[in-house]
Amino acid sequence: MADTIEALVPGGQANPGPPLGPELGPTPVDVQAVVQEINDQTAAFDGTEVPVTITYEEDGSFEIEVGVPPTAELIKDKAGFDTGSGEPHEEFVADLSVEEVKQIADQKLSDLLAYDLKNGAKEVVGTCVTLGVTIEGENPREFKERIDAGEYDDVFAE
């Protein structure tokens, strides 16, 4: 019968200490193997808190399911700020490059409603609007219009 453990771990930086060690210690799994597998699967999130679910069997076998942090957390991590703007349409707290928007969209694509990278980027830009984050110094709404006009089709081609 399979059991599960859920935890939040820093992407690519999990270790056998808390929160994983105390949860995995009493189980039949190889704790170091689980930690290594989690780090391999979460390396792209470098330090950002990532939800993981570990399903294990009595024979010591296990499977890891990695969730994706919320888009806002990825933006905050990439742009280096803690809280969004109180007036996001007038006061901007950070700036992202087009490449950073693409990286975030790529990380989140499996969790987004978008069916391709270009539309995923537009969802990320929508979150930038609510946080008060510009893209290459430009208002995110204007940037979205430029994506719609096809100016970044080569950047967001898959």
N, C-alpha and C positions, 0 to 999 in steps of 0.2 A: 504494500500500500504506500503510495507516494505521499510525502509531506512537503510543505513549502515554507520558505522563509522569505520575507520581504524586507528590504533595507534600502536606505539611501547611502550611496557611497560616492566619494570624489572620483570623477572619471579618470581612469588610468592610474589611480593612486590608492586603490584599495589595499588593505594589509590585514594580517591575521588578528589584529587587535579589534577593539570595539569599532563598529557595531557587529561585524561579521564573526569574529572569534568566539564570543560567548554564545552566539546562536548556533554556530556550526560545531563547536566543541563536542557536545553530546551526541552528534549524529555520526553515522558510519562513513561519511565522505572524507576524502583527503582535503583538509582545509587549504593547504598551499595550492593544490590543483584548482580548487574553486576560485581562490583569490587571483591566480594567474589568468584563468579563463575570463573572469570579470574584467581584469585590467586590459586584456587583449581586446575584448568587445567594447570597452568604454574609452579607449585611448583617444578617440576623436573629441571627447568632451573635456579633456585635460583640466581636471580640478573642479569642474562644475558638478554639483550634486546630481546624481543620476539614480533613478529608481531601478532596482534589480529584484527579480524574483528567482529564487533558487528552488528547483523541484528536485527532491532526492528520493532514492529508493533504499530499502534496507540492505541491498547488496553493495552500496557505496556509489552507485552510478548517480549522475546528476545532470540537470539541464539548467542553463542560465537564460533567462529572458530579460533583456535590457529595455527599459522604457526610455523615452526621450524627455529631457527637461522642457518646461514650457518655453515658448518662443521668447517671451519677455526676459526670462532668465538668461537665455543664450545671447540676447542683444545686450543685456546689462554686463554680462561677462566679457563679451567681445569689445564693447565700447568703454568698459572700465568705470561704471558708475553704480550706485546702490539703489537710488530711487528715481522714478520718473519725474517729469515736470509737473508742477501744480497747475500750470497754464500751458498745456502742450502745443497749442496753436500759436502762441506768442513767445514763449520762453523755451529755448532748447537747451538740453542738458549734455548732449554728446553728439558725435558725428560718426557715421560709418562710411566705409568705402563701398563701392559697388561689389568688389571682390568679397568683402565681409558679408554683405547681404546674400551673395551667392552661396557662401559657405554655410550660413545659417539655414538658408532654404534647403540646401542639400542634406544637412543633418536632420531637418524636420520633415522632409518630404513624405516619409512613410506615415506620419501622423497628421498631415495636412489634408484638407479637402481637395487641394489642387491635383491635377492629373499630369503636370509637367513642371520642370524647374522654373520656367518663366512665371507661371501662375503662382507657384510656391513663393517666389521672390515677392510677388505682389502682396501675398498674405503677410510676409515678414515686414514689408514696407507699411502695411496697415497697422501693425503693432508699433512700428516706429512712430506713427502719427499719434497714437495714444500715449506713448512714453515721452514724446517731445525730443525725438532724435532725428537729426538731419542726415541726408545721404549725400556725401561729397559737398557739404555746405549748402545743400538745396533742401527746401521744404519737401518733406516726404510725399505730400499730395502732388506736387509738381513733378517729382521724380516718377511717381506712378504713371502720370500722364505720358511721360517720355517712354516708359516701358510699353504702354499701350500703343504708342505711335511707332513702335518697332526699333527705337534707337539702340536698344540693348539686346536685340535678338541674337547677335553673335556671342555675347557674354553668357547668355542663359541657354544657349543651345546645349543639348545633352549629348 
